[in-house]
Structures are given as C-alpha cells and as structure tokens.
Amino acid sequence: MRDLKTYKVAAPQPVTLTGRFVTLEPYDRDRHLQALWSALGGAGINDLIRYFPNEDYTTSDEFDVWLQGAQANLNFITLVVRENATGEIVGMASYMRPDPKNGVIEVGSVAHGEAMKRSPMATELHYLMARHVFEDLDYRRYEWKCHNENEPSKRTAIRYGFTFEGVFRQHVISRGANRDTAWFSMIDSEWPVIKAAFEAWLLPQNFDADGSQKRRLEDIRTEIAGA
C-alpha cells in the first residue's frame, strides 16, 4: 500500500483525449448538441438512455438543459465522442462525482450511438478515460455504477476490468420507481494489467480483415495477469 500521508490530487477539469479510433472532447452546446442528439437517436434517445435516472426528452433543448445542469450543479465533465475516421459525433460519457480528497471518480451517463456498435470505439473510449484518471490525475479508484437490471452495462464493466463490489438496495428512486444500483470499481494497483490488456486488444493485429477481434479483452487480461 502506498503512503498516503501527503497524498493530494486536483479536481478533474474538461480535457481532450485522443486515440486511434476516437477523440473525446468536452461537451459544448454550439459545437456538439445537434450532432450528439442525432447520434443518440433524436427523439428515440429515450430507448437508449432508459436506465438513466433522467426524465424522457422530446427535444434537443431539453437534453441540453440536463447536460448543462449536470455540469454546473453536479460537477459532471461530459465528454463527447468523435470518430476519427469520419469526424462524426458518435456518443458520450461523463466523469461524475469527483472526490479529490480521496482520489475517487466515477464514469457514467454513457451513451453509445448506433455507429459505435460492433466497433473498437467504445473500448478505446473507456481505455482513454481510465488512463486519464490513473496516469494524469493520479486518482486511486475509478467507479462504474448502473441500474441492477441493466445486464449489458454490468457485462461491459466486467469486460473492461472493473470488479463487482455488490448491490446497493433501494439506492435511489429513478423515473418514479425503485433502483437497486450495482457497484463496480478498478483501483490504481490493478491499472497496469488492465492498461496492458486494453493496449494489446486495440492493436491493429488483433483485428481480422472484417474488423472482428481475434482475441477477447478478458482473455488477454487473464493471460497478462498470470504471466
């Protein structure tokens, strides 16, 4: 365990993170709103974010009110995902609930547009965000939380290397109903193995001519951890 007597880190700030497949940019209404709204399905966005605690949206302006409010009042840092190959906006994710005193931060409000499905973009997005947390910010703990009924989100957290920690029962009221919340985390001592697996998975040689993976991220991580 590291000596934490002098441990001190700063609050996260809006940041641009660039990878091979995607670039993450701080949300800006004028630059991003309409493109993000369209990428997430327009008025069909509510199907995509059905596990968010937010109310349904009928217009992009309503969506923007939430985005702006979350950043101003809840200390969210929302990053918009731009596909490098096309320049198109394809999704979003946010740093949430920063706790600089303890070096803890959460990733959430993740929404992947149709263009991100069956591509390496989502994996690289989460690699870039985790790398920033551990290497640039020097945080100790990175959290992932989701509605306990959101099975795809829980599977994704495990795939990326988060560890399941349990379920907070009757955690919040969401959309007029109870929400039990599943908690996951990764910590700084785990990051070297998780990072190495991400980077090995993202290498061009891990994909065939059709763009399909040759080796699963989980298998690569298990191999590295056992080496």
C-alpha positions as CSV (number, residue, x, y, z in Angstrom):
1,M,0.0,0.0,0.0
2,R,1.3,3.4,-0.9
3,D,1.9,6.0,1.9
4,L,-1.0,8.5,1.7
5,K,0.2,11.0,4.3
6,T,1.0,13.6,1.7
7,Y,-1.4,12.3,-1.0
8,K,-3.1,15.3,-2.7
9,V,-4.7,15.5,-6.2
10,A,-6.7,18.2,-8.0
11,A,-10.2,18.2,-9.2
12,P,-10.6,17.0,-12.8
13,Q,-11.0,19.6,-15.5
14,P,-12.5,19.3,-19.0
15,V,-10.0,17.5,-21.2
16,T,-9.5,16.4,-24.8
17,L,-8.3,12.7,-25.1
18,T,-7.2,11.4,-28.4
19,G,-6.8,7.7,-29.5
20,R,-6.5,5.9,-32.8
21,F,-10.3,5.4,-33.3
22,V,-11.9,8.3,-31.3
23,T,-11.3,11.7,-29.8
24,L,-13.1,12.8,-26.7
25,E,-14.0,16.4,-26.4
26,P,-15.6,18.5,-23.6
27,Y,-19.2,19.0,-24.4
28,D,-20.0,22.4,-25.9
29,R,-23.6,23.2,-26.9
30,D,-22.8,25.1,-30.0
31,R,-20.4,22.6,-31.4
32,H,-22.0,19.3,-30.3
33,L,-25.6,19.4,-29.3
34,Q,-27.4,18.7,-32.5
35,A,-24.9,16.2,-33.7
36,L,-25.0,14.4,-30.4
37,W,-28.8,14.4,-30.3
38,S,-28.9,12.9,-33.8
39,A,-26.2,10.3,-33.0
40,L,-28.1,9.1,-30.0
41,G,-31.3,8.7,-31.9
42,G,-33.0,12.1,-31.7
43,A,-36.4,11.7,-30.2
44,G,-35.6,8.0,-29.9
45,I,-32.9,8.8,-27.4
46,N,-35.1,7.6,-24.6
47,D,-34.8,4.0,-25.6
48,L,-31.0,4.3,-25.4
49,I,-30.9,6.0,-22.0
50,R,-33.8,4.1,-20.4
51,Y,-31.7,3.3,-17.4
52,F,-30.6,6.9,-16.8
53,P,-32.5,8.5,-13.9
54,N,-33.4,11.4,-16.2
55,E,-36.9,12.1,-17.4
56,D,-37.7,11.5,-21.1
57,Y,-36.7,14.1,-23.7
58,T,-38.7,15.2,-26.6
59,T,-36.3,17.9,-28.0
60,S,-32.6,18.5,-28.1
61,D,-33.0,21.7,-26.0
62,E,-34.5,19.6,-23.1
63,F,-31.5,17.2,-23.4
64,D,-29.1,20.2,-23.3
65,V,-30.8,21.6,-20.2
66,W,-29.9,18.3,-18.4
67,L,-26.3,18.3,-19.8
68,Q,-25.6,21.8,-18.8
69,G,-27.2,21.4,-15.4
70,A,-25.3,18.2,-14.7
71,Q,-22.0,20.0,-15.4
72,A,-22.9,23.2,-13.5
73,N,-24.6,21.6,-10.5
74,L,-23.3,18.0,-10.2
75,N,-19.7,18.5,-11.3
76,F,-20.1,16.3,-14.3
77,I,-17.4,16.6,-17.0
78,T,-19.2,15.3,-20.1
79,L,-17.1,14.2,-23.0
80,V,-18.4,13.8,-26.5
81,V,-17.0,11.0,-28.7
82,R,-15.9,11.9,-32.2
83,E,-15.0,9.2,-34.6
84,N,-11.5,10.0,-36.0
85,A,-12.1,8.3,-39.4
86,T,-15.3,10.3,-40.2
87,G,-15.2,13.3,-37.9
88,E,-18.8,12.4,-36.8
89,I,-20.1,12.6,-33.2
90,V,-21.0,9.1,-32.1
91,G,-21.6,9.1,-28.4
92,M,-20.8,10.5,-24.9
93,A,-19.6,9.6,-21.4
94,S,-19.0,11.6,-18.3
95,Y,-16.7,11.8,-15.3
96,M,-19.0,12.1,-12.3
97,R,-18.9,12.7,-8.6
98,P,-15.2,13.6,-8.3
99,D,-13.8,13.2,-4.8
100,P,-10.2,14.7,-5.0
101,K,-9.7,14.3,-1.3
102,N,-9.8,10.6,-1.6
103,G,-8.8,10.2,-5.2
104,V,-12.1,8.7,-6.4
105,I,-14.1,9.4,-9.5
106,E,-16.9,7.6,-11.4
107,V,-17.6,7.1,-15.1
108,G,-21.3,7.3,-16.0
109,S,-24.0,8.7,-18.3
110,V,-22.5,6.6,-21.0
111,A,-24.5,6.5,-24.3
112,H,-23.2,4.9,-27.5
113,G,-24.8,5.8,-30.7
114,E,-25.5,3.3,-33.5
115,A,-22.2,4.0,-35.2
116,M,-20.3,2.7,-32.1
117,K,-21.9,-0.7,-32.1
118,R,-19.6,-3.6,-33.2
119,S,-16.6,-1.4,-33.3
120,P,-13.5,-0.8,-31.2
121,M,-14.6,2.8,-30.5
122,A,-16.3,2.1,-27.2
123,T,-13.4,0.1,-25.8
124,E,-10.9,2.8,-26.7
125,L,-13.2,5.4,-25.2
126,H,-13.1,3.7,-21.8
127,Y,-9.4,3.0,-22.1
128,L,-8.7,6.7,-22.7
129,M,-10.9,7.8,-19.8
130,A,-9.4,5.3,-17.3
131,R,-5.8,6.1,-18.4
132,H,-6.5,9.8,-17.7
133,V,-7.9,9.0,-14.3
134,F,-4.9,6.9,-13.2
135,E,-2.0,8.4,-15.1
136,D,-2.8,12.1,-15.5
137,L,-4.9,12.7,-12.4
138,D,-3.2,10.2,-10.1
139,Y,-6.6,9.0,-8.7
140,R,-6.8,5.8,-6.7
141,R,-10.2,4.5,-7.5
142,Y,-12.4,4.6,-10.6
143,E,-16.0,3.6,-10.3
144,W,-18.8,2.3,-12.5
145,K,-22.4,2.1,-11.3
146,C,-25.5,1.1,-13.1
147,H,-29.1,0.0,-12.6
148,N,-29.0,-3.5,-11.3
149,E,-31.4,-4.5,-14.1
150,N,-29.0,-3.2,-16.8
151,E,-27.4,-6.5,-17.6
152,P,-25.5,-5.2,-20.7
153,S,-23.9,-2.5,-18.6
154,K,-22.8,-5.0,-15.9
155,R,-21.3,-7.3,-18.5
156,T,-19.4,-4.4,-20.1
157,A,-18.0,-3.3,-16.7
158,I,-16.6,-6.7,-16.1
159,R,-15.2,-6.9,-19.7
160,Y,-13.3,-3.6,-19.2
161,G,-11.7,-4.9,-16.0
162,F,-13.9,-3.4,-13.3
163,T,-14.6,-5.6,-10.2
164,F,-18.1,-6.1,-9.0
165,E,-18.5,-5.0,-5.4
166,G,-22.1,-5.5,-4.6
167,V,-25.6,-4.1,-5.0
168,F,-26.9,-1.0,-3.1
169,R,-30.5,-2.0,-2.5
170,Q,-33.2,0.7,-2.7
171,H,-30.4,3.1,-3.6
172,V,-32.5,5.8,-5.3
173,I,-35.8,6.5,-6.9
174,S,-35.4,6.6,-10.6
175,R,-38.2,7.5,-13.1
176,G,-40.7,7.0,-10.3
177,A,-39.6,3.5,-9.4
178,N,-37.0,1.9,-7.1
179,R,-33.5,1.5,-8.4
180,D,-31.1,-1.0,-6.9
181,T,-27.6,0.0,-8.0
182,A,-24.7,-2.4,-8.9
183,W,-21.3,-1.0,-8.0
184,F,-18.0,-1.8,-9.7
185,S,-14.5,-0.4,-9.4
186,M,-11.0,-0.6,-10.6
187,I,-8.1,0.7,-8.5
188,D,-4.6,2.1,-9.2
189,S,-2.8,-1.1,-8.3
190,E,-4.8,-3.0,-10.9
191,W,-4.3,-0.5,-13.7
192,P,-1.0,-1.7,-15.1
193,V,-2.6,-5.1,-16.0
194,I,-5.8,-3.6,-17.2
195,K,-3.9,-1.0,-19.3
196,A,-1.7,-3.6,-20.9
197,A,-4.7,-5.7,-21.9
198,F,-6.5,-2.7,-23.4
199,E,-3.5,-1.7,-25.4
200,A,-2.9,-5.3,-26.7
201,W,-6.6,-5.6,-27.6
202,L,-6.6,-2.3,-29.5
203,L,-3.5,-3.2,-31.7
204,P,-4.3,-3.5,-35.4
205,Q,-3.1,-7.1,-35.5
206,N,-5.9,-8.1,-33.1
207,F,-8.5,-7.5,-35.8
208,D,-9.1,-9.5,-38.9
209,A,-9.9,-8.1,-42.4
210,D,-13.6,-7.7,-41.4
211,G,-12.7,-5.8,-38.3
212,S,-13.6,-8.6,-35.9
213,Q,-11.5,-9.2,-32.8
214,K,-9.2,-12.2,-32.8
215,R,-8.7,-12.3,-29.0
216,R,-11.1,-11.2,-26.3
217,L,-10.2,-8.4,-23.9
218,E,-10.9,-10.6,-20.9
219,D,-8.7,-13.4,-22.2
220,I,-5.8,-11.0,-22.8
221,R,-6.1,-9.6,-19.3
222,T,-6.2,-13.1,-17.8
223,E,-3.1,-14.1,-19.7
224,I,-1.2,-10.9,-18.7
225,A,-2.2,-11.3,-15.0
226,G,-1.0,-14.9,-15.0
227,A,2.3,-14.2,-16.7
